[in-house]
Amino acid sequence: MHARERPDVAALIWYGAVLSWSDLDRASDAFAASLQALGVNKGDPVVLFLSNCPQYIVAH
């Protein structure tokens, strides 16, 4: 929703690096496509072993 309504607004600021809502949307779509390419299907369990970082937000 925010990616469509506020694409250029900061969604995440990490050590001074800004990730906009559209950046976050694009990155999460790319991550989902990567999982699909690996054969992960809807409903399959996926473990996230990440610390507090932007990649965790993208993957979650």
C-alpha positions as CSV (number, residue, x, y, z in Angstrom):
1,M,0.0,0.0,0.0
2,H,2.7,2.5,1.0
3,A,4.7,1.6,-2.1
4,R,1.9,2.8,-4.3
5,E,0.8,5.8,-2.2
6,R,4.2,7.0,-1.1
7,P,6.9,5.5,-3.3
8,D,9.6,8.0,-2.7
9,V,9.1,8.4,1.1
10,A,11.8,6.8,3.3
11,A,10.7,3.3,4.6
12,L,13.9,2.5,6.2
13,I,17.1,4.4,7.2
14,W,20.1,2.2,8.0
15,Y,23.3,3.9,9.0
16,G,22.4,6.9,6.8
17,A,21.3,4.8,3.8
18,V,17.7,5.5,2.8
19,L,15.5,2.8,1.4
20,S,12.3,4.2,-0.1
21,W,9.0,2.3,-0.1
22,S,9.4,1.6,-3.8
23,D,12.9,0.3,-3.2
24,L,11.6,-1.9,-0.5
25,D,8.8,-3.2,-2.7
26,R,11.2,-3.9,-5.6
27,A,13.7,-5.7,-3.3
28,S,11.0,-7.9,-1.7
29,D,9.6,-8.8,-5.1
30,A,13.1,-9.7,-6.3
31,F,13.6,-11.9,-3.2
32,A,10.3,-13.6,-3.7
33,A,11.2,-14.3,-7.3
34,S,14.5,-15.8,-6.2
35,L,12.8,-18.1,-3.8
36,Q,10.4,-19.2,-6.5
37,A,13.3,-19.8,-8.9
38,L,14.8,-22.1,-6.2
39,G,11.5,-24.1,-6.1
40,V,10.0,-22.6,-3.0
41,N,6.3,-22.6,-3.2
42,K,3.6,-20.7,-1.4
43,G,3.2,-22.2,2.1
44,D,6.7,-23.7,2.2
45,P,8.6,-22.9,5.4
46,V,11.6,-20.6,4.9
47,V,14.0,-19.8,7.8
48,L,15.4,-16.3,8.1
49,F,18.7,-16.3,10.0
50,L,19.6,-12.6,9.9
51,S,20.5,-9.9,12.4
52,N,18.7,-6.6,12.4
53,C,19.5,-5.4,8.9
54,P,17.6,-4.1,5.9
55,Q,17.8,-7.6,4.3
56,Y,15.7,-8.9,7.2
57,I,13.0,-6.4,6.4
58,V,13.1,-7.3,2.7
59,A,12.9,-11.0,3.4
60,H,10.2,-10.7,6.1
